[in-house]
Amino acid sequence: MQDNVAQTRPPRPARWHGREKGVEWPGERPAGQPGSRISEEVFELVKICPIRTGYTLVSPAVPDRASRRSKLAYTGLFQKRSGRIRVPVKCFLAEANGRRILVDTGWGRESASRPMKSIGFGLWFASEPVLPKEETLDAWFGRLGVTAEELDAVILTHMDVDHVGGLGDVRGARHFYAAREEWEAAQAGGVRYNRKLWKGIPIEPLAMREDAAAPFGRSCDLFGDGSVKVVFAPGHSAGSCAVVVSDGGKFAVLSGDNGYNAKSWDELALPGPMVSRSDMLRSLRWVKSLREDPRCAGVFAAHDPAAGMEPVAF
């Protein structure tokens, strides 16, 4: 497969009909009402739907390393659990140029019923999962009227447990992708990875090419048309990536853990978990530059509590 270019499917006759309570899809309301339909051309080109698969309870040092003195404070060691903060765990369903992708998978179903067993005590201690059954990936897909078989690709920005936990719920997807560096690090093991979560999932290493606009000079044009670009942006992990979806003019950034909230980009606030300070700063500066671009329709981070759950279309 050249450049991981996925084979094109026939156009889908159906749209995403479901919606989360209180969230309206652009184009659903009759014309003339507030927030009413966008033109068919725009509505059909790029759509992004945030999906919240519960939360994780973590130290305040996870999104902001400087909030605690110890370099290991993000693990929660020697801190009262009552001082934990609750941050959302999101993945993103997106459609660009007629192709449907899922960026990350959030917590898996087992996290709802057996949170400690699902990821092990060490990870549970550092980032306890909280997953109501109505916020599992299965439940979300049911409300949105989407099936795993309709996904052209599942893109993993990295392979931490809160990003790959739901892989088993989308086994029917056409392709699964991660950066080669991330796949190799995950296979080598380590406390942040849990190989049982992707057992039997055919994850394909992304074929990166030179890209002068990318922070580390490499990206993958997934479908060969510029609509979905996976950009190598390590720092949080050895093979972290961000995903840029575009209509050829406007674009949106699905940043994974390259920043937790606006402070990450506005002030270049470093997160607790990272493998390289210098790489993390470079990735954050890159996201900041995109966020300040007038063509940017938004930056969507996996754990931003301030960001709303409203779908976006452009």
DRENKOLPA-834266 format. One record per residue: residue number from 1; residue in three letters; x, y, z of N, C-alpha, C in turn. Coordinates in steps of 0.05 Angstrom, whole numbers, plus 5000, padded with zeros to 4 digits. Example, Ala and Ser with C-alpha at 12.3 -4.5 7.8 and 13.67 -1.06 7.14 Angstrom:
ATOM pos code n.c1 n.c2 n.c3 ca.c1 ca.c2 ca.c3 c.c1 c.c2 c.c3
ATOM   1  ALA 5264 4886 5156  5246  4910  5156 5264 4934 5156
ATOM   2  SER 5257 4955 5142  5273  4979  5143 5258 5001 5157
***
This chain:
ATOM pos code n.c1 n.c2 n.c3 ca.c1 ca.c2 ca.c3 c.c1 c.c2 c.c3
ATOM   1  MET 5017 4976 5000  5000  5000  5000 5018 5025 5000
ATOM   2  GLN 5016 5040 4979  5033  5064  4977 5023 5086 4995
ATOM   3  ASP 5041 5096 5013  5034  5118  5030 5009 5113 5047
ATOM   4  ASN 5003 5088 5052  4979  5081  5068 4954 5092 5055
ATOM   5  VAL 4954 5096 5029  4930  5107  5016 4908 5086 5016
ATOM   6  ALA 4887 5091 5031  4866  5071  5033 4849 5071 5008
ATOM   7  GLN 4839 5047 5000  4822  5045  4977 4797 5060 4980
ATOM   8  THR 4788 5072 4959  4764  5089  4960 4739 5072 4960
ATOM   9  ARG 4720 5078 4978  4695  5065  4979 4674 5079 4962
ATOM  10  PRO 4653 5066 4954  4631  5080  4940 4619 5100 4959
ATOM  11  PRO 4608 5122 4948  4596  5143  4965 4574 5131 4983
ATOM  12  ARG 4573 5141 5007  4553  5130  5026 4527 5146 5023
ATOM  13  PRO 4504 5132 5020  4479  5147  5018 4469 5159 5044
ATOM  14  ALA 4478 5147 5066  4468  5156  5092 4485 5177 5105
ATOM  15  ARG 4473 5193 5123  4488  5212  5139 4489 5203 5168
ATOM  16  TRP 4502 5217 5185  4501  5212  5213 4475 5224 5224
ATOM  17  HIS 4456 5208 5231  4430  5218  5239 4428 5223 5269
ATOM  18  GLY 4444 5208 5285  4441  5211  5314 4453 5236 5325
ATOM  19  ARG 4448 5242 5349  4461  5264  5362 4459 5260 5392
ATOM  20  GLU 4480 5270 5406  4480  5269  5435 4460 5289 5446
ATOM  21  LYS 4449 5284 5469  4430  5302  5481 4441 5330 5483
ATOM  22  GLY 4426 5349 5472  4435  5377  5474 4454 5386 5453
ATOM  23  VAL 4461 5367 5435  4480  5374  5413 4466 5371 5386
ATOM  24  GLU 4467 5391 5371  4453  5391  5345 4474 5389 5323
ATOM  25  TRP 4469 5371 5304  4487  5369  5281 4481 5392 5262
ATOM  26  PRO 4502 5405 5251  4497  5425  5230 4482 5413 5208
ATOM  27  GLY 4460 5426 5199  4444  5416  5177 4420 5401 5186
ATOM  28  GLU 4416 5396 5212  4393  5380  5221 4368 5397 5223
ATOM  29  ARG 4371 5422 5231  4347  5439  5235 4337 5450 5209
ATOM  30  PRO 4311 5455 5208  4300  5468  5184 4313 5495 5178
ATOM  31  ALA 4315 5501 5153  4327  5527  5145 4312 5550 5157
ATOM  32  GLY 4326 5570 5165  4314  5594  5177 4314 5595 5207
ATOM  33  GLN 4319 5572 5220  4321  5572  5249 4350 5577 5257
ATOM  34  PRO 4354 5586 5282  4382  5591  5291 4399 5566 5288
ATOM  35  GLY 4423 5570 5278  4441  5547  5275 4431 5528 5253
ATOM  36  SER 4416 5538 5234  4404  5520  5214 4424 5511 5193
ATOM  37  ARG 4414 5497 5173  4430  5482  5155 4452 5498 5141
ATOM  38  ILE 4475 5485 5139  4497  5496  5123 4492 5485 5095
ATOM  39  SER 4503 5498 5075  4499  5488  5047 4509 5460 5045
ATOM  40  GLU 4496 5444 5027  4503  5416  5024 4532 5412 5018
ATOM  41  GLU 4544 5430 5001  4572  5426  4994 4590 5427 5018
ATOM  42  VAL 4586 5447 5036  4602  5450  5059 4597 5428 5079
ATOM  43  PHE 4571 5422 5084  4564  5402  5104 4576 5375 5097
ATOM  44  GLU 4576 5368 5072  4586  5342  5065 4616 5340 5064
ATOM  45  LEU 4630 5362 5066  4659  5361  5061 4675 5353 5086
ATOM  46  VAL 4673 5368 5108  4687  5362  5132 4668 5364 5156
ATOM  47  LYS 4668 5343 5172  4652  5342  5196 4669 5330 5218
ATOM  48  ILE 4667 5341 5242  4682  5331  5265 4662 5329 5289
ATOM  49  CYS 4661 5305 5300  4644  5300  5323 4661 5291 5347
ATOM  50  PRO 4663 5307 5368  4677  5298  5392 4661 5276 5406
ATOM  51  ILE 4675 5256 5415  4663  5234  5430 4677 5232 5457
ATOM  52  ARG 4662 5236 5478  4674  5234  5505 4670 5206 5516
ATOM  53  THR 4691 5191 5520  4689  5165  5532 4696 5167 5562
ATOM  54  GLY 4680 5181 5576  4684  5184  5605 4706 5204 5611
ATOM  55  TYR 4719 5198 5634  4739  5216  5645 4763 5200 5656
ATOM  56  THR 4783 5214 5664  4805  5202  5680 4811 5221 5703
ATOM  57  LEU 4816 5209 5726  4823  5224  5750 4853 5225 5753
ATOM  58  VAL 4865 5249 5751  4894  5251  5750 4904 5274 5768
ATOM  59  SER 4930 5274 5773  4942  5296  5787 4940 5322 5770
ATOM  60  PRO 4938 5345 5782  4939  5370  5767 4965 5374 5751
ATOM  61  ALA 4986 5358 5757  5011  5360  5743 5010 5346 5716
ATOM  62  VAL 4989 5331 5710  4987  5318  5684 4983 5339 5662
ATOM  63  PRO 4964 5357 5663  4962  5377  5642 4982 5400 5645
ATOM  64  ASP 4993 5404 5669  5011  5427  5674 5033 5418 5694
ATOM  65  ARG 5056 5411 5683  5078  5401  5699 5087 5421 5720
ATOM  66  ALA 5085 5447 5714  5095  5467  5732 5077 5471 5757
ATOM  67  SER 5053 5458 5757  5035  5462  5779 5045 5447 5804
ATOM  68  ARG 5064 5429 5802  5075  5414  5824 5106 5414 5822
ATOM  69  ARG 5120 5412 5844  5149  5414  5843 5162 5388 5833
ATOM  70  SER 5152 5366 5841  5165  5340  5834 5161 5334 5804
ATOM  71  LYS 5183 5324 5791  5181  5316  5763 5163 5292 5759
ATOM  72  LEU 5158 5277 5781  5141  5253  5779 5113 5258 5791
ATOM  73  ALA 5107 5283 5795  5081  5290  5807 5058 5280 5790
ATOM  74  TYR 5062 5279 5764  5040  5271  5747 5031 5242 5752
ATOM  75  THR 5048 5226 5765  5040  5199  5771 5021 5197 5795
ATOM  76  GLY 5018 5219 5810  5001  5219  5833 5014 5210 5859
ATOM  77  LEU 5039 5203 5858  5053  5193  5881 5054 5214 5903
ATOM  78  PHE 5049 5205 5928  5051  5222  5952 5031 5246 5950
ATOM  79  GLN 5009 5242 5937  4988  5262  5935 4962 5250 5943
ATOM  80  LYS 4945 5265 5957  4919  5255  5964 4901 5251 5940
ATOM  81  ARG 4887 5229 5939  4870  5224  5916 4847 5244 5915
ATOM  82  SER 4841 5256 5938  4820  5277  5938 4828 5302 5923
ATOM  83  GLY 4855 5304 5917  4865  5327  5902 4866 5323 5872
ATOM  84  ARG 4856 5300 5863  4856  5294  5835 4837 5312 5820
ATOM  85  ILE 4843 5317 5795  4824  5332  5778 4812 5312 5757
ATOM  86  ARG 4789 5319 5748  4775  5302  5728 4778 5315 5700
ATOM  87  VAL 4790 5300 5682  4793  5310  5655 4780 5290 5635
ATOM  88  PRO 4767 5301 5615  4753  5283  5596 4773 5266 5579
ATOM  89  VAL 4763 5244 5570  4778  5227  5552 4762 5226 5525
ATOM  90  LYS 4773 5239 5505  4758  5242  5480 4771 5229 5457
ATOM  91  CYS 4755 5219 5439  4764  5212  5412 4747 5228 5392
ATOM  92  PHE 4753 5226 5367  4739  5244  5348 4731 5228 5323
ATOM  93  LEU 4706 5229 5317  4696  5218  5292 4695 5241 5271
ATOM  94  ALA 4708 5236 5249  4710  5257  5229 4704 5247 5201
ATOM  95  GLU 4694 5264 5184  4690  5258  5156 4702 5280 5139
ATOM  96  ALA 4719 5272 5120  4733  5291  5103 4733 5280 5075
ATOM  97  ASN 4722 5295 5057  4722  5288  5028 4710 5260 5024
ATOM  98  GLY 4689 5254 5039  4674  5230  5035 4685 5205 5050
ATOM  99  ARG 4707 5209 5064  4719  5187  5079 4715 5191 5109
ATOM 100  ARG 4710 5169 5123  4704  5171  5152 4727 5159 5168
ATOM 101  ILE 4735 5174 5188  4757  5165  5205 4750 5168 5234
ATOM 102  LEU 4763 5153 5251  4762  5156  5280 4790 5161 5290
ATOM 103  VAL 4794 5183 5304  4820  5190  5315 4820 5183 5344
ATOM 104  ASP 4836 5162 5351  4837  5150  5378 4811 5136 5384
ATOM 105  THR 4811 5121 5407  4787  5106  5414 4778 5109 5443
ATOM 106  GLY 4793 5125 5458  4786  5129  5486 4787 5105 5503
ATOM 107  TRP 4772 5105 5526  4771  5082  5543 4754 5061 5530
ATOM 108  GLY 4760 5035 5537  4744  5013  5527 4722 5005 5546
ATOM 109  ARG 4704 4987 5536  4681  4979  5552 4688 4967 5579
ATOM 110  GLU 4711 4953 5580  4719  4941  5605 4725 4961 5627
ATOM 111  SER 4732 4985 5618  4738  5007  5638 4713 5015 5652
ATOM 112  ALA 4689 5010 5641  4664  5017  5654 4658 4997 5676
ATOM 113  SER 4664 4972 5672  4657  4952  5692 4679 4943 5710
ATOM 114  ARG 4704 4942 5700  4727  4933  5715 4751 4951 5710
ATOM 115  PRO 4749 4976 5719  4770  4996  5712 4798 4988 5720
ATOM 116  MET 4802 4977 5744  4830  4970  5752 4840 4947 5736
ATOM 117  LYS 4824 4927 5732  4833  4903  5717 4838 4910 5688
ATOM 118  SER 4823 4929 5678  4826  4935  5649 4853 4946 5641
ATOM 119  ILE 4866 4960 5660  4892  4973  5653 4914 4966 5673
ATOM 120  GLY 4908 4952 5695  4929  4946  5714 4930 4967 5736
ATOM 121  PHE 4940 4959 5760  4940  4976  5783 4956 5002 5779
ATOM 122  GLY 4981 4999 5768  4998  5022  5765 4986 5045 5748
ATOM 123  LEU 4974 5037 5726  4961  5057  5709 4935 5067 5722
ATOM 124  TRP 4921 5049 5735  4896  5057  5749 4903 5078 5770
ATOM 125  PHE 4925 5074 5784  4933  5093  5806 4939 5120 5794
ATOM 126  ALA 4953 5121 5771  4961  5146  5759 4938 5160 5745
ATOM 127  SER 4921 5144 5732  4899  5156  5716 4875 5138 5716
ATOM 128  GLU 4860 5140 5738  4837  5123  5742 4815 5128 5721
ATOM 129  PRO 4806 5108 5707  4784  5111  5688 4757 5115 5702
ATOM 130  VAL 4741 5132 5691  4713  5135  5700 4696 5135 5674
ATOM 131  LEU 4683 5113 5669  4668  5110  5644 4639 5101 5648
ATOM 132  PRO 4620 5120 5648  4592  5112  5649 4585 5095 5624
ATOM 133  LYS 4568 5076 5627  4561  5058  5605 4549 5073 5581
ATOM 134  GLU 4536 5095 5586  4524  5110  5564 4545 5126 5549
ATOM 135  GLU 4570 5126 5558  4591  5140  5543 4612 5121 5531
ATOM 136  THR 4606 5096 5530  4624  5077  5515 4623 5083 5486
ATOM 137  LEU 4643 5075 5471  4643  5080  5442 4619 5067 5429
ATOM 138  ASP 4612 5043 5438  4589  5029  5427 4563 5046 5430
ATOM 139  ALA 4560 5057 5454  4536  5073  5459 4536 5098 5441
ATOM 140  TRP 4559 5111 5439  4560  5135  5421 4554 5128 5392
ATOM 141  PHE 4566 5106 5382  4561  5099  5355 4531 5093 5350
ATOM 142  GLY 4519 5080 5370  4490  5075  5367 4474 5100 5365
ATOM 143  ARG 4481 5120 5381  4466  5146  5379 4471 5160 5353
ATOM 144  LEU 4496 5158 5343  4503  5172  5318 4495 5157 5293
ATOM 145  GLY 4486 5132 5297  4479  5116  5273 4502 5108 5256
ATOM 146  VAL 4525 5102 5269  4550  5095  5256 4558 5067 5265
ATOM 147  THR 4570 5052 5246  4582  5026  5253 4612 5026 5248
ATOM 148  ALA 4626 5008 5261  4655  5006  5257 4662 5000 5229
ATOM 149  GLU 4645 4984 5215  4650  4976  5188 4650 5000 5169
ATOM 150  GLU 4638 5022 5177  4637  5046  5160 4662 5063 5163
ATOM 151  LEU 4681 5056 5181  4705  5071  5185 4726 5064 5164
ATOM 152  ASP 4735 5083 5149  4757  5078  5130 4783 5075 5144
ATOM 153  ALA 4786 5088 5167  4812  5086  5182 4807 5094 5211
ATOM 154  VAL 4821 5080 5229  4824  5088  5257 4853 5097 5260
ATOM 155  ILE 4857 5122 5267  4884  5134  5270 4890 5137 5300
ATOM 156  LEU 4912 5126 5309  4920  5128  5337 4941 5150 5339
ATOM 157  THR 4935 5172 5353  4955  5193  5356 4979 5183 5372
ATOM 158  HIS 4973 5164 5390  4994  5149  5405 4979 5126 5418
ATOM 159  MET 4994 5109 5433  4982  5084  5442 4980 5081 5472
ATOM 160  ASP 4977 5104 5486  4971  5103  5514 4944 5089 5518
ATOM 161  VAL 4939 5078 5542  4915  5062  5547 4889 5077 5543
ATOM 162  ASP 4889 5103 5549  4865  5119  5545 4860 5128 5517
ATOM 163  HIS 4877 5119 5499  4874  5125  5470 4869 5100 5454
ATOM 164  VAL 4876 5077 5465  4872  5052  5450 4852 5033 5464
ATOM 165  GLY 4841 5041 5487  4824  5024  5502 4799 5014 5487
ATOM 166  GLY 4789 5030 5468  4765  5023  5454 4770 5008 5427
ATOM 167  LEU 4795 5000 5422  4801  4987  5396 4783 4962 5392
ATOM 168  GLY 4779 4947 5413  4762  4923  5410 4734 4929 5402
ATOM 169  ASP 4724 4954 5406  4697  4961  5399 4695 4969 5369
ATOM 170  VAL 4718 4972 5356  4717  4981  5327 4733 4961 5310
ATOM 171  ARG 4733 4936 5317  4749  4916  5302 4741 4915 5272
ATOM 172  GLY 4717 4923 5266  4708  4921  5239 4718 4943 5220
ATOM 173  ALA 4733 4962 5231  4743  4984  5214 4762 4974 5193
ATOM 174  ARG 4765 4989 5171  4780  4980  5148 4810 4979 5154
ATOM 175  HIS 4820 5000 5167  4849  5002  5172 4854 5014 5200
ATOM 176  PHE 4876 5007 5211  4885  5018  5237 4914 5028 5233
ATOM 177  TYR 4919 5053 5242  4945  5064  5237 4958 5077 5262
ATOM 178  ALA 4984 5075 5263  5000  5089  5284 5027 5095 5272
ATOM 179  ALA 5041 5114 5283  5069  5119  5274 5086 5095 5280
ATOM 180  ARG 5105 5089 5263  5123  5066  5267 5138 5069 5294
ATOM 181  GLU 5147 5093 5301  5161  5096  5326 5144 5090 5350
ATOM 182  GLU 5118 5097 5348  5100  5091  5370 5094 5061 5372
ATOM 183  TRP 5090 5049 5349  5085  5020  5349 5108 5005 5361
ATOM 184  GLU 5133 5013 5354  5156  4999  5365 5159 5003 5395
ATOM 185  ALA 5154 5028 5404  5155  5033  5433 5134 5018 5448
ATOM 186  ALA 5110 5016 5437  5088  5002  5450 5094 4972 5451
ATOM 187  GLN 5105 4961 5430  5112  4932  5429 5134 4926 5449
ATOM 188  ALA 5152 4945 5454  5174  4940  5473 5163 4940 5502
ATOM 189  GLY 5139 4951 5506  5127  4951  5532 5134 4976 5548
ATOM 190  GLY 5126 4976 5573  5129  4999  5590 5103 5004 5605
ATOM 191  VAL 5104 5020 5626  5081  5023  5643 5057 5036 5629
ATOM 192  ARG 5063 5053 5609  5041  5068  5596 5026 5051 5575
ATOM 193  TYR 5037 5028 5568  5025  5012  5546 5014 4986 5558
ATOM 194  ASN 4993 4976 5545  4981  4951  5553 4974 4935 5527
ATOM 195  ARG 4991 4916 5520  4989  4903  5494 4963 4887 5490
ATOM 196  LYS 4950 4879 5512  4926  4864  5509 4904 4881 5496
ATOM 197  LEU 4906 4907 5498  4886  4925  5487 4885 4925 5457
ATOM 198  TRP 4907 4918 5444  4907  4917  5414 4912 4888 5404
ATOM 199  LYS 4909 4869 5421  4913  4841  5413 4893 4834 5390
ATOM 200  GLY 4904 4824 5368  4888  4816  5345 4880 4839 5327
ATOM 201  ILE 4889 4864 5333  4882  4887  5317 4906 4891 5297
ATOM 202  PRO 4901 4891 5271  4922  4894  5251 4931 4923 5248
ATOM 203  ILE 4947 4933 5267  4956  4961  5266 4978 4964 5245
ATOM 204  GLU 4975 4983 5227  4995  4987  5205 5012 5012 5212
ATOM 205  PRO 5038 5009 5210  5055  5033  5213 5051 5053 5190
ATOM 206  LEU 5048 5078 5197  5044  5098  5177 5069 5102 5160
ATOM 207  ALA 5065 5105 5134  5087  5110  5116 5091 5141 5114
ATOM 208  MET 5110 5151 5129  5114  5180  5129 5132 5189 5106
ATOM 209  ARG 5127 5212 5096  5143  5225  5075 5153 5252 5085
ATOM 210  GLU 5174 5262 5071  5184  5289  5079 5163 5310 5075
ATOM 211  ASP 5162 5328 5095  5142  5350  5094 5154 5374 5108
ATOM 212  ALA 5161 5394 5093  5175  5417  5104 5157 5433 5123
ATOM 213  ALA 5131 5430 5122  5113  5444  5140 5109 5430 5166
ATOM 214  ALA 5117 5405 5168  5113  5390  5193 5135 5397 5213
ATOM 215  PRO 5129 5395 5239  5149  5404  5259 5174 5387 5260
ATOM 216  PHE 5172 5362 5252  5195  5344  5251 5200 5335 5222
ATOM 217  GLY 5189 5349 5203  5195  5344  5175 5183 5320 5162
ATOM 218  ARG 5162 5308 5176  5150  5283  5165 5120 5283 5170
ATOM 219  SER 5106 5273 5150  5077  5269  5153 5068 5248 5133
ATOM 220  CYS 5043 5240 5136  5031  5220  5118 5004 5231 5108
ATOM 221  ASP 5002 5235 5082  4977  5243  5069 4961 5217 5065
ATOM 222  LEU 4944 5212 5084  4932  5185  5087 4917 5176 5062
ATOM 223  PHE 4901 5193 5050  4885  5185  5027 4896 5196 5001
ATOM 224  GLY 4919 5210 5002  4931  5220  4977 4918 5245 4965
ATOM 225  ASP 4899 5257 4980  4886  5281  4969 4887 5305 4987
ATOM 226  GLY 4903 5303 5009  4906  5326  5027 4884 5329 5047
ATOM 227  SER 4864 5312 5047  4841  5316  5065 4848 5307 5093
ATOM 228  VAL 4865 5287 5096  4873  5277  5123 4903 5274 5123
ATOM 229  LYS 4916 5290 5139  4945  5288  5142 4952 5281 5170
ATOM 230  VAL 4968 5260 5173  4978  5251  5200 5006 5262 5203
ATOM 231  VAL 5011 5279 5222  5036  5293  5225 5052 5282 5249
ATOM 232  PHE 5077 5275 5244  5094  5265  5265 5101 5288 5284
ATOM 233  ALA 5093 5284 5310  5097  5306  5330 5103 5293 5357
ATOM 234  PRO 5127 5281 5360  5134  5268  5385 5139 5287 5408
ATOM 235  GLY 5143 5276 5431  5148  5292  5455 5133 5280 5478
ATOM 236  HIS 5106 5278 5475  5090  5265  5495 5097 5235 5496
ATOM 237  SER 5101 5224 5473  5111  5196  5471 5130 5195 5447
ATOM 238  ALA 5142 5171 5444  5163  5169  5423 5152 5173 5395
ATOM 239  GLY 5126 5166 5391  5115  5168  5364 5089 5183 5363
ATOM 240  SER 5085 5202 5380  5060  5218  5380 5056 5231 5353
ATOM 241  CYS 5031 5233 5346  5023  5247  5321 5000 5266 5326
ATOM 242  ALA 4995 5283 5307  4970  5299  5306 4958 5294 5279
ATOM 243  VAL 4932 5299 5277  4918  5295  5252 4906 5321 5243
ATOM 244  VAL 4911 5329 5218  4900  5353  5207 4880 5345 5185
ATOM 245  VAL 4855 5354 5188  4834  5349  5168 4828 5375 5154
ATOM 246  SER 4825 5374 5128  4824  5399  5112 4804 5396 5089
ATOM 247  ASP 4792 5419 5082  4775  5420  5058 4790 5433 5035
ATOM 248  GLY 4816 5437 5038  4832  5450  5018 4836 5479 5024
ATOM 249  GLY 4821 5490 5043  4823  5518  5051 4825 5518 5082
ATOM 250  LYS 4802 5515 5095  4801  5513  5124 4812 5486 5133
ATOM 251  PHE 4820 5484 5158  4829  5459  5169 4824 5459 5199
ATOM 252  ALA 4825 5435 5210  4823  5431  5239 4845 5412 5248
ATOM 253  VAL 4854 5415 5272  4876  5399  5283 4865 5381 5306
ATOM 254  LEU 4868 5356 5303  4862  5336  5324 4888 5329 5336
ATOM 255  SER 4894 5342 5359  4922  5344  5369 4930 5321 5387
ATOM 256  GLY 4912 5302 5393  4920  5281  5411 4928 5292 5438
ATOM 257  ASP 4951 5285 5448  4961  5296  5473 4983 5317 5469
ATOM 258  ASN 4984 5329 5445  5002  5351  5440 4989 5377 5451
ATOM 259  GLY 4987 5378 5477  4973  5399  5491 4947 5389 5503
ATOM 260  TYR 4940 5400 5527  4916  5392  5541 4894 5413 5540
ATOM 261  ASN 4902 5437 5536  4882  5459  5536 4896 5484 5525
ATOM 262  ALA 4881 5506 5525  4892  5531  5513 4918 5540 5526
ATOM 263  LYS 4921 5535 5552  4946  5543  5565 4970 5529 5553
ATOM 264  SER 4966 5504 5544  4988  5489  5532 5000 5503 5508
ATOM 265  TRP 4982 5516 5492  4992  5529  5468 4997 5558 5472
ATOM 266  ASP 4980 5572 5487  4984  5601  5492 5009 5606 5508
ATOM 267  GLU 5014 5590 5528  5037  5594  5546 5059 5573 5543
ATOM 268  LEU 5055 5554 5525  5073  5531  5521 5077 5517 5548
ATOM 269  ALA 5055 5512 5562  5056  5498  5588 5061 5468 5583
ATOM 270  LEU 5083 5458 5593  5090  5430  5589 5072 5412 5605
ATOM 271  PRO 5065 5389 5594  5050  5369  5609 5068 5353 5627
ATOM 272  GLY 5056 5337 5645  5072  5320  5662 5084 5297 5647
ATOM 273  PRO 5068 5280 5634  5079  5257  5620 5091 5266 5593
ATOM 274  MET 5117 5261 5589  5130  5267  5564 5157 5252 5564
ATOM 275  VAL 5166 5246 5540  5192  5231  5537 5215 5250 5529
ATOM 276  SER 5208 5274 5519  5228  5293  5511 5218 5321 5514
ATOM 277  ARG 5231 5337 5531  5222  5365  5536 5225 5381 5510
ATOM 278  SER 5248 5378 5496  5253  5394  5472 5233 5387 5450
ATOM 279  ASP 5228 5361 5447  5209  5353  5426 5180 5362 5433
ATOM 280  MET 5174 5361 5459  5147  5369  5467 5143 5399 5461
ATOM 281  LEU 5163 5415 5467  5161  5444  5462 5159 5449 5432
ATOM 282  ARG 5173 5435 5416  5172  5439  5387 5143 5432 5377
ATOM 283  SER 5132 5410 5387  5105  5402  5379 5085 5422 5388
ATOM 284  LEU 5088 5433 5412  5069  5453  5422 5070 5479 5406
ATOM 285  ARG 5095 5487 5399  5098  5511  5383 5085 5508 5356
ATOM 286  TRP 5087 5484 5345  5074  5479  5319 5044 5480 5321
ATOM 287  VAL 5032 5468 5341  5003  5469  5345 4995 5498 5349
ATOM 288  LYS 5010 5513 5365  5005  5541  5370 5004 5557 5344
ATOM 289  SER 5023 5552 5326  5024  5566  5300 5000 5560 5283
ATOM 290  LEU 4990 5535 5284  4966  5528  5269 4942 5541 5281
ATOM 291  ARG 4940 5541 5307  4918  5552  5321 4914 5582 5315
ATOM 292  GLU 4937 5596 5310  4936  5624  5304 4931 5630 5275
ATOM 293  ASP 4931 5610 5258  4925  5613  5230 4896 5619 5226
ATOM 294  PRO 4889 5641 5211  4860  5648  5208 4844 5626 5193
ATOM 295  ARG 4857 5608 5180  4843  5586  5166 4836 5563 5185
ATOM 296  CYS 4846 5564 5210  4842  5542  5228 4814 5543 5240
ATOM 297  ALA 4799 5521 5237  4772  5519  5247 4771 5510 5276
ATOM 298  GLY 4794 5502 5287  4795  5493  5315 4817 5473 5320
ATOM 299  VAL 4826 5472 5345  4845  5452  5354 4829 5435 5374
ATOM 300  PHE 4829 5409 5370  4813  5391  5387 4833 5372 5401
ATOM 301  ALA 4835 5376 5427  4853  5360  5443 4837 5338 5457
ATOM 302  ALA 4851 5316 5464  4837  5293  5475 4827 5298 5504
ATOM 303  HIS 4839 5317 5518  4833  5320  5547 4826 5348 5555
ATOM 304  ASP 4816 5364 5537  4810  5392  5542 4783 5395 5556
ATOM 305  PRO 4782 5401 5582  4755  5403  5595 4739 5427 5587
ATOM 306  ALA 4753 5448 5576  4739  5473  5569 4725 5471 5542
ATOM 307  ALA 4734 5453 5525  4723  5451  5498 4696 5438 5499
ATOM 308  GLY 4677 5448 5484  4650  5437  5483 4649 5411 5467
ATOM 309  MET 4626 5399 5468  4621  5374  5454 4605 5378 5428
ATOM 310  GLU 4602 5403 5419  4587  5408  5395 4602 5399 5370
ATOM 311  PRO 4588 5386 5352  4601  5378  5326 4608 5404 5311
ATOM 312  VAL 4627 5401 5293  4637  5423  5277 4636 5415 5248
ATOM 313  ALA 4627 5433 5231  4628  5427  5202 4638 5452 5187
ATOM 314  PHE 4654 5447 5167  4664  5469  5150 4670 5459 5122
***
